[in-house]
């Protein structure tokens, strides 16, 4: 049988080659043109072809009886068997046939148009015992089309290479095309990118909570002559990088923070604005004027943003772990006004006893799709010791202290933040400092009643049913008190002989050892903050001056 097959091919080989040589070939053209009824008609074969998607065309498939004698016209190979013909000799009895056909030569490039290539048949241990010419074109999108001329006899089949499956340029952007450049498929800017005026550059600006990103399309820059793009901000250490989105972008990122990457922060009563300048160059040296693009992001001030934009806010922070849901960061801060957009800054908050203190607690990170922030209790102490007496409860069992009419709980157990306010006070006796402590937790809205039900006697929920996390904040100092005077005096002299003058201020007003030890320690810490001392003294339970 094999000898009979060999004889048939020998008899038909001449007519197959002759037939192929009589075909009109137009190498280098992008379209195939034919004359019909005395008129010339042209068609791009990349838009008019038949799909061959049989997986058994793969060179890894074994023997079979397929015959491609009827395959005449433009074809595209697709599917798991491979999407282009192999460029190396294929063993006999592969591709579901007996004598496989392979491409003797390299595939064309994107700009080569329609080319002629030799197709060989492997039989009788000869990789190219018979051959014919086919036409091939590389199409936009990274695929090829082939004009096949059938086969002279059966069984012969056109094979596919299983190493080439899918687009070789799967990462191309919307403004790019997949082209074969110097034998390698790559994404190149499409001809549709149309810009010639550098003044029309419009960066993409993303104003995020944690970072600001400014981006320019790489193809647009290439069209303007920027082949070796260099981008950076006011601080040139914040440089550009390439990223792939819908199109290929060159981007620069700066943290949403004043001073970072040369970013400037300005604030008014309603907004915080971050501004910077994007510098654009071509290569590492500059001969013409450097391109500069100013940009800015404005954020409406709220409780969290105003805290992030403050220079030195009075703030406390803790991390809360909730099993199976991740890590959450909770912060508590002191604010000057009921809009909660002006946090107190510095080492302490100084208020008169007729002023109101506004306290904001918020979750600043973590997935809050099922949780709200709940304050179980908040109380004040005259020292940093949160466990010892005396304690004055502001919120207890989720609800405000009913005996203090100045307390107002604006939000609790309903969102990712909580707010409350009260009139400032000081403790009876020789106490001039106030510290706040709030026990909080994350309440699961799917399984718990999170919003407090407060009426008269307080919440119906039993006290301390679940342990929480405690935030500590302070000190709060009464305006005109000796503690404020001592701290202010220490702050004024901290630039000259800090430690010596710090001790001198204690000599001016000896501490009374009858004061509680925690009070003495809190005062000493406060003075250390203002005087610049970094080393705190030991506990003063037996202090004497």
C-alpha positions as CSV (number, residue, x, y, z in Angstrom):
1,X,0.0,0.0,0.0
2,X,2.8,2.4,0.9
3,X,4.5,1.8,-2.4
4,X,1.3,2.4,-4.3
5,X,0.9,5.8,-2.4
6,X,4.5,6.7,-3.3
7,X,3.8,5.9,-7.0
8,X,0.6,8.0,-7.1
9,X,2.5,11.0,-5.7
10,X,5.3,10.5,-8.2
11,X,2.8,10.5,-11.1
12,X,1.0,13.6,-9.8
13,X,3.9,15.5,-8.4
14,X,4.8,17.3,-11.7
15,X,1.2,18.5,-12.3
16,X,1.0,19.8,-8.7
17,X,4.2,21.8,-9.1
18,X,3.1,23.0,-12.5
19,X,-0.3,24.1,-11.2
20,X,1.4,26.0,-8.3
21,X,3.7,27.8,-10.7
22,X,0.9,29.0,-12.9
23,X,-0.8,30.8,-10.0
24,X,-0.5,34.7,-10.1
25,X,1.7,35.7,-7.1
26,X,2.1,39.2,-5.8
27,X,4.7,39.1,-3.0
28,X,4.8,42.2,-0.8
29,X,1.2,43.3,-1.4
30,X,-1.2,43.6,1.5
31,X,-4.2,42.5,-0.6
32,X,-4.9,39.8,-3.2
33,X,-6.4,41.2,-6.4
34,X,-8.1,39.3,-9.2
35,X,-9.7,40.2,-12.5
36,X,-13.4,39.4,-12.9
37,X,-15.6,40.6,-15.8
38,X,-12.9,43.0,-16.9
39,X,-12.7,44.6,-13.5
40,X,-10.1,44.4,-10.8
41,X,-11.2,43.3,-7.3
42,X,-8.9,43.3,-4.2
43,X,-9.4,41.8,-0.8
44,X,-7.3,41.7,2.4
45,X,-7.0,38.0,3.2
46,X,-6.8,38.9,6.9
47,X,-10.5,39.8,6.8
48,X,-11.6,37.0,4.4
49,X,-10.6,33.5,5.3
50,X,-11.9,30.1,6.4
51,X,-11.1,28.8,9.9
52,X,-9.4,25.4,10.4
53,X,-9.7,24.4,14.1
54,X,-9.1,20.6,14.2
55,X,-6.8,19.8,17.1
56,X,-5.5,16.7,15.3
57,X,-3.6,18.9,12.9
58,X,-1.0,19.3,15.8
59,X,2.4,17.8,15.1
60,X,2.0,15.9,18.4
61,X,-1.0,14.0,17.0
62,X,-0.4,10.5,15.7
63,X,-1.2,8.8,12.4
64,X,-4.5,9.0,10.6
65,X,-6.1,9.1,7.1
66,X,-7.0,12.8,6.8
67,X,-6.6,14.3,3.3
68,X,-6.5,18.0,2.5
69,X,-6.9,17.7,-1.3
70,X,-9.9,20.0,-1.2
71,X,-8.3,22.8,0.9
72,X,-8.0,25.6,-1.6
73,X,-8.2,29.3,-0.7
74,X,-7.2,31.4,2.4
75,X,-7.3,29.7,5.7
76,X,-6.4,30.5,9.4
77,X,-5.5,27.8,11.9
78,X,-7.0,28.2,15.4
79,X,-7.5,26.1,18.5
80,X,-5.5,23.8,20.8
81,X,-3.7,22.1,17.9
82,X,-1.7,25.2,17.2
83,X,-2.3,28.5,15.2
84,X,0.5,28.5,12.7
85,X,2.3,25.9,10.5
86,X,5.5,24.4,11.8
87,X,8.8,25.7,10.4
88,X,10.7,22.4,10.9
89,X,10.4,19.0,9.3
90,X,7.5,16.9,10.8
91,X,8.0,13.2,11.3
92,X,5.9,10.9,9.1
93,X,2.6,9.6,10.3
94,X,1.8,12.7,12.3
95,X,-1.0,15.3,12.1
96,X,-3.7,12.6,11.6
97,X,-2.2,11.8,8.2
98,X,0.6,9.7,6.6
99,X,2.7,12.4,4.9
100,X,2.6,15.7,6.8
101,X,3.1,19.2,5.2
102,X,5.3,21.8,6.9
103,X,6.5,25.3,6.0
104,X,10.1,25.4,4.7
105,X,11.0,28.9,5.7
106,X,10.2,31.6,8.3
107,X,6.9,33.3,8.7
108,X,6.7,36.9,7.3
109,X,6.7,40.1,9.4
110,X,3.8,42.5,9.8
111,X,5.1,44.8,7.1
112,X,6.0,42.1,4.5
113,X,2.5,41.8,3.1
114,X,1.7,38.6,1.2
115,X,4.7,36.4,0.7
116,X,5.5,33.1,-1.1
117,X,6.7,30.2,1.0
118,X,7.6,26.7,0.1
119,X,5.6,23.8,1.7
120,X,7.3,20.4,1.9
121,X,5.9,16.9,2.3
122,X,7.8,14.4,4.5
123,X,7.8,10.9,3.0
124,X,10.1,8.0,2.5
125,X,12.5,9.5,5.1
126,X,12.9,12.6,2.9
127,X,11.7,15.8,4.6
128,X,11.0,17.5,1.3
129,X,10.3,14.7,-1.1
130,X,7.6,16.9,-2.7
131,X,6.9,20.6,-2.4
132,X,4.7,23.4,-3.6
133,X,4.3,27.1,-3.0
134,X,1.7,28.7,-0.7
135,X,1.1,32.4,0.1
136,X,1.3,33.6,3.7
137,X,0.4,36.9,5.4
138,X,1.0,38.1,9.0
139,X,-2.2,39.9,10.2
140,X,-2.7,42.5,12.9
141,X,-3.5,40.6,16.1
142,X,-0.6,38.2,15.9
143,X,-2.0,35.5,13.6
144,X,-1.3,34.2,10.0
145,X,-3.4,33.4,7.1
146,X,-2.3,30.9,4.4
147,X,-3.5,30.4,0.8
148,X,-3.4,26.7,0.4
149,X,-3.5,24.8,-2.9
150,X,-4.9,21.5,-1.8
151,X,-2.8,18.3,-2.2
152,X,-2.1,16.1,-5.3
153,X,-3.3,12.9,-3.6
154,X,-4.3,11.4,-0.3
155,X,-3.2,11.1,2.4
156,X,-1.4,14.5,2.9
157,X,-2.4,17.1,5.5
158,X,-1.3,20.6,6.5
159,X,0.1,20.5,10.1
160,X,0.1,23.0,12.9
161,X,2.6,23.8,15.6
162,X,1.2,23.2,19.2
163,X,3.8,25.6,20.7
164,X,1.9,28.5,19.1
165,X,-1.6,28.7,20.8
166,X,-3.4,32.0,21.4
167,X,-2.2,35.5,20.5
168,X,1.5,35.9,21.0
169,X,0.8,39.5,22.1
170,X,-1.8,39.0,24.8
171,X,-0.7,42.0,26.7
172,X,-1.2,44.6,24.0
173,X,-3.2,47.7,25.0
174,X,-6.1,49.2,23.1
175,X,-3.8,51.6,21.4
176,X,-1.3,48.9,20.3
177,X,-1.1,46.2,17.6
178,X,0.6,42.8,17.7
179,X,3.3,42.8,15.0
180,X,6.2,40.6,14.1
181,X,9.3,42.8,14.5
182,X,12.7,41.3,13.7
183,X,11.3,37.9,14.0
184,X,9.7,38.5,17.4
185,X,6.1,39.3,18.1
186,X,5.7,42.5,20.1
187,X,3.1,45.2,20.9
188,X,3.7,48.4,18.8
189,X,1.7,51.6,18.8
190,X,-1.1,51.5,16.2
191,X,-1.3,54.0,13.4
192,X,-4.6,55.3,14.9
193,X,-2.8,57.2,17.6
194,X,-3.1,60.8,16.3
195,X,-1.5,63.7,18.2
196,X,1.2,66.2,17.3
197,X,0.8,69.0,19.9
198,X,2.6,68.5,23.2
199,X,0.5,71.2,24.8
200,X,-2.5,68.9,24.4
201,X,-1.1,66.3,26.7
202,X,-3.7,65.5,29.4
203,X,-2.4,63.2,32.1
204,X,-4.7,60.7,33.8
205,X,-5.0,61.6,37.4
206,X,-6.1,59.3,40.2
207,X,-6.7,60.9,43.6
208,X,-6.6,58.0,46.0
209,X,-6.9,57.9,49.8
210,X,-3.4,56.7,50.3
211,X,-1.6,57.8,47.0
212,X,-1.9,60.0,44.0
213,X,-1.1,58.6,40.6
214,X,-0.5,60.6,37.4
215,X,-0.1,58.8,34.1
216,X,0.5,59.4,30.4
217,X,-0.1,57.0,27.5
218,X,3.1,55.6,26.2
219,X,2.0,55.6,22.6
220,X,1.0,59.2,22.7
221,X,4.4,60.1,24.1
222,X,6.1,58.0,21.4
223,X,4.1,59.8,18.7
224,X,5.4,63.1,20.2
225,X,9.0,61.9,19.9
226,X,9.6,60.7,23.4
227,X,11.1,57.3,22.7
228,X,13.1,57.0,25.9
229,X,10.6,58.4,28.4
230,X,11.8,59.9,31.7
231,X,9.2,61.1,34.1
232,X,9.5,62.3,37.7
233,X,8.0,64.7,40.3
234,X,9.4,67.6,42.3
235,X,11.5,65.1,44.1
236,X,13.2,63.2,41.2
237,X,13.5,60.1,43.4
238,X,9.8,59.6,42.6
239,X,10.3,58.4,39.0
240,X,8.0,56.9,36.4
241,X,7.3,53.3,35.8
242,X,5.5,51.4,33.0
243,X,2.2,49.6,33.7
244,X,-0.4,47.9,31.6
245,X,-4.0,48.8,31.7
246,X,-6.4,49.3,28.8
247,X,-3.4,50.9,27.3
248,X,0.3,51.0,28.2
249,X,0.9,53.9,30.6
250,X,4.0,55.6,32.1
251,X,3.0,56.5,35.7
252,X,4.4,58.3,38.8
253,X,3.0,57.8,42.3
254,X,3.2,60.1,45.4
255,X,1.8,59.3,48.8
256,X,-1.2,61.5,49.8
257,X,0.9,63.3,52.3
258,X,2.5,66.8,52.3
259,X,6.3,66.8,51.9
260,X,6.4,63.4,50.2
261,X,7.9,63.5,46.6
262,X,7.9,67.3,46.9
263,X,4.1,67.4,47.3
264,X,2.7,70.6,48.7
265,X,-0.3,70.6,51.1
266,X,-2.7,73.5,51.4
267,X,-5.9,73.6,53.4
268,X,-8.9,75.8,53.9
269,X,-12.1,75.3,55.9
270,X,-13.5,72.7,53.6
271,X,-10.7,71.0,51.6
272,X,-7.2,69.7,51.7
273,X,-5.3,70.1,48.4
274,X,-2.1,68.3,47.4
275,X,-0.2,69.7,44.5
276,X,3.0,68.7,42.6
277,X,4.7,69.0,39.2
278,X,5.2,66.3,36.6
279,X,8.5,66.6,34.7
280,X,8.8,64.9,31.3
281,X,12.0,64.3,29.4
282,X,13.4,62.2,26.5
283,X,16.5,60.3,27.7
284,X,18.9,61.2,30.5
285,X,20.0,64.6,29.1
286,X,17.9,67.8,28.3
287,X,18.7,70.3,25.6
288,X,15.3,71.8,25.0
289,X,13.0,73.2,27.6
290,X,11.8,70.5,30.0
291,X,8.1,69.7,29.8
292,X,6.3,70.5,33.1
293,X,2.7,69.6,34.0
294,X,1.2,70.9,37.2
295,X,-1.4,68.7,38.9
296,X,-3.4,68.7,42.1
297,X,-5.9,66.6,44.1
298,X,-8.4,68.2,46.5
299,X,-10.2,66.2,49.2
300,X,-13.2,67.4,51.2
301,X,-12.2,67.5,54.8
302,X,-13.8,64.9,57.0
303,X,-12.8,63.4,60.3
304,X,-10.2,61.0,58.9
305,X,-8.8,63.2,56.1
306,X,-8.3,66.2,58.4
307,X,-6.4,63.9,60.8
308,X,-4.2,62.7,58.0
309,X,-3.4,66.2,56.9
310,X,-2.6,67.5,60.5
311,X,1.0,68.2,61.3
312,X,1.1,66.7,64.8
313,X,-2.4,65.6,65.8
314,X,-3.2,64.3,69.2
315,X,-4.2,60.8,68.2
316,X,-4.2,57.2,69.5
317,X,-4.2,54.1,67.4
318,X,-4.7,50.4,67.9
319,X,-4.9,47.3,65.6
320,X,-7.9,45.0,66.0
321,X,-7.7,41.4,64.8
322,X,-11.0,39.8,63.9
323,X,-10.7,36.1,63.2
324,X,-11.1,35.2,59.5
325,X,-11.7,38.8,58.4
326,X,-8.3,40.4,58.8
327,X,-6.7,43.3,60.6
328,X,-8.4,46.7,61.3
329,X,-6.8,49.9,62.4
330,X,-8.8,52.2,64.7
331,X,-7.8,55.7,65.7
332,X,-9.1,58.2,68.2
333,X,-8.5,62.0,68.1
334,X,-9.5,65.3,69.7
335,X,-11.2,68.0,67.6
336,X,-11.8,71.7,68.1
337,X,-15.2,72.0,66.4
338,X,-18.5,70.1,65.8
339,X,-17.6,69.5,62.1
340,X,-14.7,67.3,63.2
341,X,-12.3,68.7,60.6
342,X,-9.8,70.6,62.9
343,X,-7.9,68.1,65.1
344,X,-5.9,69.5,68.0
345,X,-2.2,69.5,67.3
346,X,0.8,69.4,69.5
347,X,1.6,67.5,72.7
348,X,-1.6,68.4,74.5
349,X,-5.0,70.0,74.1
350,X,-5.5,73.2,76.1
351,X,-9.2,74.2,76.8
352,X,-11.1,76.3,79.1
353,X,-13.7,74.6,81.3
354,X,-16.6,76.3,79.4
355,X,-15.4,74.9,76.1
356,X,-16.6,71.7,74.4
357,X,-14.4,68.8,73.5
358,X,-15.1,66.8,70.4
359,X,-13.9,63.2,70.2
360,X,-13.8,61.2,67.0
361,X,-13.0,57.5,66.7
362,X,-12.7,55.9,63.3
363,X,-11.7,52.7,61.5
364,X,-9.0,53.7,58.9
365,X,-8.2,50.4,57.3
366,X,-9.8,47.0,56.9
367,X,-12.9,45.5,55.1
368,X,-15.9,47.0,56.8
369,X,-18.5,45.3,54.6
370,X,-20.1,43.6,57.6
371,X,-18.8,45.6,60.6
372,X,-19.5,48.9,62.4
373,X,-17.5,50.6,65.1
374,X,-19.0,50.3,68.6
375,X,-17.9,52.2,71.7
376,X,-18.8,50.1,74.7
377,X,-17.5,52.7,77.2
378,X,-15.5,55.9,77.4
379,X,-14.2,57.5,80.6
380,X,-11.8,60.0,81.9
381,X,-9.0,59.8,84.5
382,X,-6.7,62.4,86.0
383,X,-3.6,60.4,85.1
384,X,-2.5,58.0,82.4
385,X,-3.5,55.1,84.6
386,X,-6.7,53.8,83.0
387,X,-7.5,51.2,85.6
388,X,-7.2,53.1,88.9
389,X,-9.7,55.6,90.5
390,X,-11.0,58.1,90.1
391,X,-13.0,57.4,86.8
392,X,-15.6,59.6,85.2
393,X,-17.7,57.7,82.7
394,X,-18.8,59.5,79.6
395,X,-20.2,56.5,77.8
396,X,-21.1,53.3,79.8
397,X,-22.9,50.2,78.5
398,X,-22.9,51.9,75.0
399,X,-24.9,54.9,76.2
400,X,-24.1,58.4,77.4
401,X,-23.9,59.1,81.1
402,X,-27.5,60.2,82.0
403,X,-26.2,62.3,84.9
404,X,-24.2,64.6,82.6
405,X,-26.4,66.7,80.4
406,X,-23.5,68.1,78.5
407,X,-22.6,64.7,76.9
408,X,-23.8,64.2,73.3
409,X,-23.2,61.0,71.4
410,X,-23.7,61.8,67.8
411,X,-22.8,58.4,66.3
412,X,-22.1,55.0,67.8
413,X,-22.6,51.5,66.4
414,X,-24.0,52.7,63.1
415,X,-20.9,53.3,60.8
416,X,-17.1,53.0,60.6
417,X,-16.8,55.9,63.0
418,X,-18.1,57.2,66.3
419,X,-18.5,60.8,67.6
420,X,-19.2,62.3,70.9
421,X,-18.7,65.6,72.7
422,X,-19.0,67.1,76.2
423,X,-18.1,70.2,78.1
424,X,-14.6,70.2,79.4
425,X,-14.0,69.6,83.2
426,X,-11.3,68.9,85.6
427,X,-11.1,66.5,88.5
428,X,-11.7,67.7,92.1
429,X,-8.5,68.2,94.1
430,X,-5.0,68.9,93.0
431,X,-5.5,67.6,89.4
432,X,-5.0,69.7,86.3
433,X,-4.8,67.0,83.6
434,X,-7.5,64.8,82.0
435,X,-6.9,61.6,80.0
436,X,-9.5,59.9,77.9
437,X,-9.9,56.1,77.5
438,X,-12.4,54.4,75.1
439,X,-13.1,50.7,75.0
440,X,-14.2,49.8,71.4
441,X,-14.9,46.8,69.2
442,X,-16.1,45.9,65.8
443,X,-19.7,44.8,65.8
444,X,-20.9,42.3,63.2
445,X,-24.1,43.7,61.7
446,X,-25.2,40.2,60.4
447,X,-25.4,38.6,63.8
448,X,-25.6,41.4,66.4
449,X,-27.8,44.4,67.3
450,X,-25.1,47.0,67.0
451,X,-27.0,50.3,67.4
452,X,-27.4,51.1,71.1
453,X,-30.9,51.5,72.5
454,X,-30.6,54.2,75.0
455,X,-33.4,55.6,77.0
456,X,-33.3,57.0,80.5
457,X,-31.4,54.3,82.4
458,X,-29.1,53.4,79.5
459,X,-28.6,50.5,77.2
460,X,-30.5,47.2,77.8
461,X,-27.2,45.4,77.0
462,X,-25.4,44.0,80.1
463,X,-22.2,45.8,81.0
464,X,-18.9,44.3,79.9
465,X,-20.4,41.4,78.1
466,X,-17.5,41.3,75.7
467,X,-13.9,42.5,76.2
468,X,-12.9,45.3,73.8
469,X,-9.8,47.2,72.8
470,X,-8.9,50.4,74.7
471,X,-7.7,53.6,73.1
472,X,-5.9,56.2,75.4
473,X,-5.6,59.9,74.7
474,X,-4.4,63.0,76.4
475,X,-3.5,65.0,78.2
476,X,-6.2,67.7,78.2
477,X,-5.1,70.7,80.2
478,X,-7.2,73.4,81.6
479,X,-6.4,76.8,80.2
480,X,-4.6,79.0,82.8
481,X,-3.6,76.1,85.0
482,X,-0.1,75.7,86.5
483,X,0.4,72.7,84.3
484,X,-0.1,74.8,81.1
485,X,2.2,77.5,82.4
486,X,4.9,75.0,83.3
487,X,4.7,73.2,79.9
488,X,4.6,76.5,78.0
489,X,7.7,77.8,80.0
490,X,9.5,74.6,79.3
491,X,8.6,74.8,75.6
492,X,9.9,78.4,75.3
493,X,13.3,77.5,76.7
494,X,13.9,74.2,75.0
495,X,16.4,75.4,72.5
496,X,19.0,76.5,75.1
497,X,20.5,74.0,77.5
498,X,17.3,71.9,77.5
499,X,18.1,69.6,80.3
500,X,19.5,72.3,82.6
501,X,16.6,74.7,82.1
502,X,14.2,71.8,82.4
503,X,15.5,71.1,85.9
504,X,15.4,74.8,86.7
505,X,11.7,75.0,86.0
506,X,11.1,72.3,88.6
507,X,13.1,74.4,91.1
508,X,10.8,77.4,90.4
509,X,7.8,75.4,91.5
510,X,8.7,72.4,93.7
511,X,6.3,69.6,93.4
512,X,4.2,68.6,96.3
513,X,5.0,65.0,97.2
514,X,1.5,64.8,98.6
515,X,0.2,64.8,95.0
516,X,-0.7,61.3,93.6
517,X,2.4,59.6,92.1
518,X,0.5,59.1,88.8
519,X,-0.2,62.9,88.7
520,X,3.5,63.7,89.3
521,X,4.6,61.3,86.6
522,X,2.0,62.7,84.1
523,X,3.3,66.2,84.8
524,X,6.9,65.2,84.3
525,X,6.1,63.5,81.0
526,X,4.2,66.6,79.8
527,X,7.2,68.8,80.7
528,X,9.6,66.3,78.9
529,X,7.5,66.6,75.8
530,X,7.8,70.3,75.7
531,X,11.4,70.5,76.9
532,X,12.6,68.0,74.3
533,X,13.8,65.3,76.8
534,X,13.5,61.9,75.4
535,X,14.2,60.0,78.6
536,X,11.4,59.8,81.1
537,X,12.2,59.5,84.8
538,X,11.4,56.4,86.8
539,X,8.1,56.2,88.7
540,X,7.8,58.8,91.4
541,X,6.0,56.9,94.1
542,X,8.7,58.1,96.5
543,X,9.5,61.3,94.7
544,X,10.8,64.3,96.5
545,X,12.3,67.5,95.2
